[in-house]
Amino acid sequence: MLKKLAIAAAVLGVLAAIAAGITLNHLDGTYGIFTSETVGHDTFALPDTRLRVSIDTLQLGADMVPYLPENPPLPGWLPWDLPSLLPKVLPREVAILGGSDYADGAYNLTVFVNEQRGGPALPEYLNNQYKFQQQFPAVEWAPEGFQLERRGVLSAQGQLPLPLDLEDTILQTWSLDLPDTPLTLFGDHMAEAVVDNRNGEIVTLMGALAPVWNTSLEQMQQNPQIDALLTMLADVSDIRLAIDFKTTDIILLQFRIQAAQEVGGQLEFFIPLAIPMLSQQLQVQYGLTLESENKWNPEEEVYTADLSVIGVEQKLKDYFKTVVPAAPAPQ
């Protein structure tokens, strides 16, 4: 009798394990409860990718913790507090890749997300609930919007139309032949971007975005300062930007401009000239202070500008109070 009961119990245990496995697989297929593989944005980079923007979302989440309410409302069944939960659920990376395609008359864009959990449910949320495509109407997005190609790989494709005469403008100064080696990001920053201008990509972007700003590249060139900037870009090979939190009250923006010796003096003139105007705008509109350190290194042909935006702590705390309510006090 005992032997039969033991056999029955073993059979029931096996069936329960199978049922649990089926349930977990179903939940994972529907909601992505298991951790996905780590995939970098390089997966989507092409030989003609000249724009890369990457956000280390896990680092961003860790940097945001000091500004969040101390007791955000979380389901009681969760065994984690918010600082412990964020690294388990946030995407590892969000990136934007871009490159001009004059044969197609478009600037191609890819938005990439290395989702960690929740992947199967994210396309519907981003496309329908968040209305991703409507958030950026200037871009002609593929009708399907975000798609989950496989766990860990979420992407959306779009295009910015290029003005018909823009190619002729680019060919006056640059070639459309691809450089032998594409530029990549240095890494180890909360957010980082690079624009490869060896094919005039910055001017291409300005021309593509001009209609969004209700203007054109030709109209922009009528401004003497912008015209001087466009002329100077002929000797700029790339621009990089890195963003990090220096302290909880200071955000550091580091610009790195690779340029020929001929424009070193112009960079030393124009950038310090623009910083006081930016500083005044930040102070008047947001109550923030701007400090900068600028340097031209003629040996490396690199201009660096380190901008410290001071006073962000209280601004971010006030912002998160409006979007992340604190848990009600115990009765």
C-alpha positions in Angstrom: 0.0 0.0 0.0 2.7 2.4 1.0 4.7 1.5 -2.1 1.6 2.3 -4.3 1.1 5.7 -2.5 4.8 6.5 -3.0 4.5 5.7 -6.8 1.3 7.8 -7.0 3.0 10.7 -5.2 6.0 10.5 -7.5 3.7 10.5 -10.6 1.8 13.5 -9.3 5.1 15.3 -8.6 6.3 14.7 -12.2 2.9 15.9 -13.5 3.1 19.0 -11.3 6.6 19.7 -12.5 5.5 19.3 -16.1 2.5 21.6 -15.5 4.7 24.2 -13.8 7.2 24.0 -16.7 4.4 24.5 -19.3 3.0 27.4 -17.3 6.3 29.1 -17.0 7.1 28.6 -20.7 3.7 30.1 -21.5 4.3 33.1 -19.2 7.7 33.6 -20.7 6.3 33.5 -24.2 3.7 36.0 -23.3 5.4 38.3 -20.8 9.1 37.4 -21.0 9.6 36.6 -17.4 13.0 34.9 -18.0 16.2 37.0 -18.6 17.0 37.4 -22.3 20.4 37.3 -23.8 22.7 40.3 -23.9 22.9 41.8 -27.3 24.7 45.1 -28.2 23.6 47.7 -30.8 26.5 46.6 -33.0 24.2 43.8 -34.1 22.3 46.4 -36.2 25.3 48.5 -37.3 25.9 48.5 -41.1 28.9 49.7 -43.1 27.0 53.0 -43.8 26.0 53.6 -40.2 27.4 57.0 -39.4 25.3 58.0 -36.4 25.3 56.0 -33.1 23.6 57.0 -29.9 23.6 54.6 -27.0 22.1 54.8 -23.5 23.3 52.4 -20.8 19.8 52.0 -19.4 20.9 50.0 -16.4 23.4 52.7 -15.4 20.8 55.4 -16.0 18.4 53.5 -13.7 21.1 53.3 -11.0 21.8 57.0 -11.4 18.1 57.9 -11.0 17.6 56.0 -7.7 18.7 59.0 -5.5 16.0 61.1 -7.0 13.1 58.7 -6.6 10.6 58.8 -3.7 11.8 56.8 -0.7 8.8 54.5 -0.6 7.4 54.1 -4.1 4.3 51.9 -4.2 5.2 48.4 -5.2 3.1 45.2 -5.1 3.4 43.5 -1.7 4.3 40.2 -3.2 7.5 41.5 -4.8 10.6 40.4 -2.8 12.6 43.5 -3.9 12.6 47.2 -3.3 12.8 49.6 -6.2 16.6 49.9 -6.3 16.9 46.1 -6.4 14.1 45.7 -8.9 15.3 48.2 -11.6 18.4 46.2 -12.6 16.2 43.1 -13.1 13.6 44.7 -15.4 15.1 47.7 -17.2 16.5 47.2 -20.7 20.3 46.9 -20.9 20.6 49.3 -23.7 18.6 51.7 -25.9 20.3 52.9 -29.0 19.6 54.8 -32.2 21.6 54.1 -35.4 21.5 56.2 -38.5 23.0 56.6 -41.9 22.3 58.5 -45.2 21.1 56.6 -48.3 21.1 59.0 -51.2 20.2 56.2 -53.6 16.9 55.8 -51.7 16.6 59.6 -50.9 16.3 58.9 -47.2 18.1 59.0 -43.9 17.7 55.5 -42.4 17.1 55.1 -38.7 17.0 52.1 -36.4 15.9 52.2 -32.8 17.2 49.2 -30.9 16.4 48.0 -27.4 18.2 45.1 -25.7 15.2 44.2 -23.5 16.0 42.2 -20.4 12.5 41.1 -19.4 9.0 41.7 -20.8 10.1 41.6 -24.4 7.0 39.8 -25.9 4.7 42.5 -24.4 6.8 45.5 -25.3 5.9 45.9 -29.0 2.2 46.3 -28.3 2.9 48.7 -25.5 5.3 50.9 -27.4 3.2 50.9 -30.6 -0.3 51.2 -29.2 -0.1 52.3 -25.6 2.9 54.6 -25.8 2.1 55.4 -29.4 5.7 55.5 -30.4 5.2 56.3 -34.0 3.0 59.3 -33.2 5.6 60.6 -30.8 8.1 61.2 -33.6 5.9 62.1 -36.6 8.7 63.6 -38.7 10.1 60.1 -39.2 8.3 57.7 -41.7 8.2 54.6 -39.5 7.7 51.1 -40.9 4.0 50.2 -40.5 4.7 47.4 -38.0 6.6 49.8 -35.6 8.5 48.0 -33.0 9.1 44.2 -33.5 10.6 41.6 -31.2 12.9 39.7 -33.6 13.9 37.4 -30.8 14.3 37.7 -27.0 16.7 40.5 -26.3 16.3 42.2 -29.7 13.6 44.8 -30.1 13.8 47.2 -33.0 11.9 49.8 -35.1 12.9 51.0 -38.6 12.2 54.5 -40.0 13.3 57.1 -42.5 13.8 60.8 -42.8 13.3 62.0 -46.4 16.3 63.8 -47.8 15.7 67.0 -49.9 16.2 66.4 -53.6 19.1 68.9 -54.0 20.9 67.9 -50.8 23.2 65.3 -52.5 24.6 68.0 -54.9 25.4 70.1 -51.8 27.2 67.3 -50.1 29.2 66.4 -53.3 30.6 69.9 -53.5 32.7 69.1 -50.5 32.6 65.4 -49.6 32.5 62.0 -51.3 29.8 59.4 -50.5 32.4 56.6 -50.6 32.3 54.8 -47.3 35.4 55.1 -45.1 37.4 51.9 -44.6 36.8 51.7 -40.9 33.5 52.8 -39.3 33.6 54.8 -36.1 32.3 53.1 -32.9 31.5 54.3 -29.4 34.2 54.4 -26.7 31.8 52.9 -24.1 31.8 53.1 -20.3 29.4 56.1 -20.2 25.8 56.5 -19.1 25.0 57.9 -22.6 27.2 58.3 -25.6 27.0 59.4 -29.2 29.2 59.8 -32.3 28.5 61.4 -35.7 31.0 60.3 -38.4 31.3 63.4 -40.6 33.8 62.1 -43.1 31.0 62.0 -45.6 29.4 65.2 -44.5 26.9 63.5 -42.3 26.3 66.5 -40.0 25.2 68.6 -43.0 23.1 65.7 -44.3 21.3 65.6 -40.9 20.8 69.3 -40.9 19.3 69.2 -44.4 17.0 66.3 -43.4 15.8 68.0 -40.3 15.5 71.4 -41.8 11.9 70.8 -43.0 11.0 69.7 -39.5 12.1 73.1 -38.3 10.1 74.7 -41.1 13.2 75.9 -42.9 15.7 74.6 -45.5 19.5 74.3 -45.6 19.6 77.2 -48.0 17.7 79.4 -45.7 19.9 78.4 -42.8 23.0 79.4 -44.7 21.7 82.9 -45.0 22.6 83.3 -41.3 26.3 84.3 -41.4 27.1 82.3 -38.2 25.5 79.1 -39.5 27.1 79.6 -42.9 30.5 79.9 -41.1 29.7 76.7 -39.1 28.8 74.8 -42.3 32.0 75.9 -43.9 34.0 74.8 -40.9 32.4 71.3 -40.9 34.3 70.5 -44.1 37.4 70.0 -41.8 35.6 68.2 -39.0 35.8 64.4 -39.2 33.6 63.4 -36.2 31.9 64.7 -33.1 31.4 62.7 -29.9 29.4 63.3 -26.9 29.4 61.5 -23.5 27.0 62.2 -20.7 27.5 61.1 -17.1 26.4 62.1 -13.6 29.5 63.7 -12.0 27.6 63.9 -8.7 23.9 63.8 -7.7 23.8 67.5 -8.4 26.0 67.8 -11.5 25.6 66.3 -15.0 28.8 66.2 -17.1 28.6 66.6 -20.9 31.9 65.9 -22.7 32.2 67.0 -26.3 35.1 65.7 -28.4 35.6 67.2 -31.9 38.1 65.7 -34.2 39.2 68.4 -36.7 42.0 69.5 -39.0 44.6 72.0 -37.8 43.1 74.6 -40.1 40.0 75.0 -38.0 41.5 74.8 -34.6 41.5 78.5 -34.2 37.9 78.8 -35.3 36.8 76.2 -32.8 38.6 78.1 -30.1 36.7 81.2 -31.1 33.2 79.9 -31.8 32.6 77.5 -28.9 33.6 79.8 -26.1 31.5 82.4 -27.8 28.4 80.2 -27.7 28.8 78.9 -24.1 27.7 82.1 -22.3 24.5 82.2 -24.4 23.8 78.6 -23.4 24.6 79.3 -19.8 22.2 82.2 -19.7 19.4 80.1 -21.3 19.9 77.3 -18.7 19.8 79.8 -15.9 16.7 81.7 -17.1 14.6 78.7 -18.2 15.7 76.0 -15.7 17.6 77.7 -12.9 20.7 75.7 -13.7 24.3 76.8 -13.7 26.8 75.9 -16.4 30.6 75.7 -16.0 32.9 74.7 -18.9 36.5 73.7 -19.6 37.6 74.0 -23.2 40.8 72.9 -24.8 42.3 72.6 -28.3 45.0 69.9 -28.6 46.9 70.6 -31.8 49.0 67.4 -31.6 45.9 65.2 -31.5 43.8 67.6 -33.6 41.0 67.3 -31.0 38.9 70.0 -29.4 37.3 69.1 -26.1 34.6 70.9 -24.2 33.5 69.6 -20.8 30.3 71.2 -19.6 29.1 70.8 -16.0 25.4 71.4 -15.5 25.0 72.2 -11.9 21.8 72.2 -9.8 20.0 69.1 -11.2 19.3 67.3 -7.9 16.3 69.2 -6.7 14.9 69.5 -10.2 15.0 65.7 -10.7 13.6 65.0 -7.3 10.7 67.4 -8.0 10.1 65.8 -11.4 10.0 62.2 -10.0 7.5 63.3 -7.4 5.1 64.0 -10.2 5.6 60.7 -12.0 6.4 58.2 -9.2 4.0 58.7 -6.3 5.2 57.8 -2.9 3.5 54.9 -1.0 0.8 56.1 1.4 1.8 56.4 5.0 0.8 53.4 7.2 -2.4 54.0 9.2 
